[in-house]
Amino acid sequence: MTWQDIFNILILFPILGTGLWIGHKSNPEAGWLKWSRRLGVLGLFTLIFVLGLKIGSSPRVMGNLKSIGFKGATFAALTTLGSALGGYGVMRKLPGKKQP
């Protein structure tokens, strides 16, 4: 970890905290929240696109795509299954309406 990484982290946490505080203090029916959600989705799609550009431009990754793809798909499937089973188990233990 470089000093630049540490600096970026130290800047990101106050920005995140400020957003959390403003969101907590805001009126839930505020009209700007609709736009903030749309902006968040747009930002997420932009980040995913840039990640794809970064991965696609790496010859090392593209050369090992077959083995990385299989391992990645296996990891994604198993973590999704584990999360679903964990969520199901938690929902069964919580009081209230029981899920079938």
C-alpha positions as CSV (number, residue, x, y, z in Angstrom):
1,M,0.0,0.0,0.0
2,T,1.4,3.3,-1.0
3,W,1.0,6.8,0.5
4,Q,-1.2,7.7,-2.4
5,D,-3.6,4.8,-1.5
6,I,-3.6,5.9,2.2
7,F,-4.3,9.5,1.1
8,N,-7.2,8.4,-1.1
9,I,-8.7,6.3,1.7
10,L,-8.4,9.2,4.1
11,I,-10.2,11.5,1.7
12,L,-13.0,9.0,0.8
13,F,-14.1,8.3,4.4
14,P,-15.0,11.9,5.2
15,I,-16.8,12.2,1.8
16,L,-18.8,9.0,2.6
17,G,-19.5,10.2,6.1
18,T,-20.8,13.5,4.9
19,G,-23.1,11.8,2.4
20,L,-24.4,9.5,5.2
21,W,-25.0,12.5,7.4
22,I,-26.9,14.5,4.8
23,G,-28.9,11.4,3.8
24,H,-29.8,10.8,7.4
25,K,-30.9,14.4,8.0
26,S,-32.9,14.7,4.8
27,N,-36.6,14.4,4.3
28,P,-37.3,11.0,2.8
29,E,-39.8,12.6,0.3
30,A,-37.3,15.2,-0.9
31,G,-37.3,15.5,-4.7
32,W,-33.5,15.5,-5.0
33,L,-33.3,12.0,-3.6
34,K,-34.8,10.7,-6.8
35,W,-32.0,12.3,-8.8
36,S,-29.4,11.2,-6.3
37,R,-30.5,7.6,-6.9
38,R,-30.3,8.0,-10.6
39,L,-26.9,9.6,-10.3
40,G,-25.7,6.7,-8.2
41,V,-26.8,4.2,-10.7
42,L,-25.1,6.2,-13.5
43,G,-21.9,6.3,-11.4
44,L,-22.1,2.6,-10.8
45,F,-22.5,1.8,-14.5
46,T,-19.6,4.2,-15.3
47,L,-17.4,2.4,-12.8
48,I,-18.2,-1.0,-14.2
49,F,-17.5,0.3,-17.7
50,V,-14.1,1.7,-16.7
51,L,-13.3,-1.5,-14.9
52,G,-14.1,-3.4,-18.2
53,L,-11.8,-1.0,-20.1
54,K,-9.0,-1.6,-17.6
55,I,-9.4,-5.4,-17.7
56,G,-9.7,-5.5,-21.4
57,S,-6.6,-3.5,-22.0
58,S,-4.4,-5.8,-19.9
59,P,-2.7,-8.5,-22.1
60,R,-1.9,-10.5,-19.0
61,V,-5.5,-10.8,-18.0
62,M,-6.8,-11.4,-21.5
63,G,-4.2,-14.2,-22.0
64,N,-5.4,-16.0,-18.9
65,L,-9.1,-15.3,-19.4
66,K,-10.0,-19.0,-19.7
67,S,-8.7,-20.0,-16.3
68,I,-9.7,-16.7,-14.7
69,G,-13.2,-17.0,-16.1
70,F,-13.8,-20.5,-14.8
71,K,-12.5,-19.6,-11.4
72,G,-14.4,-16.4,-11.3
73,A,-17.7,-18.0,-12.4
74,T,-17.2,-20.8,-9.8
75,F,-16.4,-18.2,-7.1
76,A,-19.5,-16.0,-8.1
77,A,-21.8,-19.0,-8.1
78,L,-20.7,-20.3,-4.7
79,T,-20.7,-17.0,-3.0
80,T,-24.2,-16.3,-4.4
81,L,-25.4,-19.7,-3.2
82,G,-23.8,-19.1,0.2
83,S,-25.4,-15.6,0.5
84,A,-28.8,-17.0,-0.5
85,L,-28.6,-19.9,2.0
86,G,-27.4,-17.5,4.7
87,G,-30.2,-15.0,4.1
88,Y,-32.7,-17.8,4.1
89,G,-31.4,-19.1,7.4
90,V,-31.5,-15.6,8.9
91,M,-35.1,-15.0,7.7
92,R,-36.2,-18.3,9.2
93,K,-34.7,-17.3,12.6
94,L,-36.2,-13.7,12.7
95,P,-39.5,-13.3,14.5
96,G,-42.5,-12.3,12.4
97,K,-43.9,-13.6,9.2
98,K,-42.3,-16.9,8.2
99,Q,-41.2,-17.5,4.7
100,P,-42.2,-20.8,3.1
